[in-house]
């Protein structure tokens, strides 16, 4: 039996428990600011300027299964991009685009009327970005800053990125900074979503 923690990583927070910046540099927010559970580690990561679902556990085999690209765990993102992508741009993302480290696998892409997300803190400046579009992308790879690179490749840089699902686990019901604990019963199987217990820190 293993425990897995689903956490909504806020904007401008590291996906780790310590900040390795040198002396004299301003400290950055870390996972230790919102989650005090000893011995757990993130399965994968999110960039400092990205938001959304992060999975953590003390089970090394589970971390390997979730984060290893060979297992092709689908990851779904809601992405706010500059401008309004046309159908040819969306078709390119669906077919795969040529990045500096090779062709991407085909992605599932759809345009969203509403993101379904709360406004970011701080919000985007509408004067700098008067026209934006929300997309939902599902990929089965984990290259560095892949979604941002893909949307930039088709001419629509990513302005905000929120991961909403990893395999069967979803961000549903978690506000930024909130987390919940779920229990995986043997035999371990990441293809099913187990029962869960909600929480916000030691509250809620």
N, C-alpha and C positions, 0 to 999 in steps of 0.2 A: 504494500500500500504506500503510495507516494502522495505528497501534497504539492500542488502547483498554485502559484499566486498570479492572478490577473491584475495588472496595474495599468491605469491610464496615466502614461507619462506626460506631464505638462510640457509646454513650449519652453525652450531654453532651460532644460535640465539634462544632465548627463545620464546615460544609461548604465551607470555604475555607482558604487557606494562611496567612492573617494574621488577627489579631484587632484590630479598630479601636477597642477600648475606650480611654477616655482615661487619662491618667496618674493613678496612685493607685488604679485599679481592678484587682482581681485578674485576671490573665490567664486565658483559657480555652484548652482544648486545641484544636488546629487540625490540618488534614491534614498540615502540615509535620512534625508529631511522628511520623508513621508512614510517609510517602511522600516520598522525595526524588528526584523526577524533574522536571527543569526544563522550563518551557514548556507544561505541561498544565493544563487547566481542567476543572471539573466540568460535565457536561451535565445541568443541573437541580440540585436541591438536596434536602437533608433538614434538617428543623428540628434545632436544638441538642439537643432532648429526644427525638428520634426516632433509630432505628437502621437498619442494613441497607445494601442495595446502593446504591452510588454509582458512576457511570460517569465516567471522566475521559479526555481525549484532547487532542492538540494540533491536531486537524483541525477547523477552524471549521465546515465544511459538515456534518460528522458531528454536532457539537454541536447545530447548528440542527435537523437531522433528528430527533435523539433528543428534544430538549427542546421543539420547537415543537408546541403542542396540535393544530395542523391535521393533523399526521401521525398523531394518535391512537394513539401507542405505548401499549399496555396496561401498567399498573403494578399489581403484585400485592403486597398487604400482609397480614401476620398481625397481628391486632389483639386485644389483651386489653382487654375492656371491663368496666365495672362492672355487676354484676348478671347476669341471665340473660335475654337478649332472647327474646321470644316470636315466633311465626311472623308476626304482623302487623308487628312491627318489621323483621324480615328482608325481608318483602314490600315494605315501604316503601322500603328501601334498593335493592332490585332494580328498583323502578319509577322511582326518582328522587325526591329530596326538595327542598323549596323552601327554599333558603338565602337569605341577605341579598343575594347577588349573582346570584340566579336559580335555576332548577331545575337539578339535576344530571342528567347522563345516567344511564341505568340501569346499575347495578353488578352484577357477579357476586358472590354472597355465599353462603358455606356455613359451617356451624358445625363447629368442630374439636374432636375429643376430646382431642388433644394438640397442642401448638404445634410440636413438633419442634425447638425452640430451647433453647439453654442459658439458665440463669437469668441475669437481668440483674445487673450490679454498679453500684450497690447494688440489692438486690431490692425488690420491693413489700412493704409492711408488711401481713401477713395480718390484723392486728388492725384496721387502718383499712379494709381491703378484703377482708372475709371471703368474699364470693361474687363470682367473676369468670368470664368466659366468653371463650374464644378464637374469633375469627372469621377467615376469609380473605376479603378483598375485592379485586376487580380492577376498576379504573376506567380510563377513557381520557381523563381530564382532568388538569389540573395546577393547580387553584386553591389559594390559600394555605390551608394546614392543612385541606384538604378532608375527608380521612377523619375527622379528629377532629370536625369540625363536623357531618358526616353522622351519626356515631354519637351525638353529643350531641343532635342533633335528634330522634332516636327514643327518647331517654331513657336512653341507656347511654354515659356519657362514656368516652373512650379513656384507659386507664391506661398502656398500653405499645403502641408501634407499631414494627413491623419490616418494611421493604420487602424482599421476597424475589425479585422479578423486575421487569425492565424489558424489554418486548418479548421477544426470544429469550434475553436474558442473565439468569442466575440466580445467586443467592447461594451455591448448593450448594458445600460444601467449604471455605468461608471462615469462620474464627472472627473475632470482633471484633478489628479492627486488622490483619487480614491482607488481602492483595491478590494479584491475578495479572494478567499481561499477556497480551492476545490480539492477534492480527494479522488485520486485514481486508485481503483481497487484492482488487485491482481486477477487475471493477467493484464499487464499494462497494455493499453490500446489507445493511441492518440487519434484514432479515426472516429471515436465516439466522444460525445460531450457528457462528462459525469455530473452527478448532482453537485451542488455548490452551496457554500455558505457565504453570505454577503458581509461586508464590513467596511468601515472607513477607519483605518488605523485600529485602535482598540475601542473605537466608538461605534455608533450605529447599531 
